[in-house]
């Protein structure tokens, strides 16, 4: 089963933070950016961040629930680092597990 946890983060600067974060992690991890959506491939999970006018929708997906849970803090700390004028932002993480046949 694949495990996904997600959060909606309110910020008017989401697109800027997604771009900065993907650029920051591109030195060590595989990242892609298309418009205001960025994807970061970690060894055990994938984080997708889609920025809109009022915030960032974040989804972290992986096979191991503990690995996915552990990345919530990593992603949040890094976004807060770039959003230092607004930080700490509010992250309301919710599990979105879907069983696949």
Helices and strands as residue ranges (DSSP letters): E 3-10, H 14-25, E 30-34, E 37-41, E 45-51, E 55-62, H 65-82, E 94-95
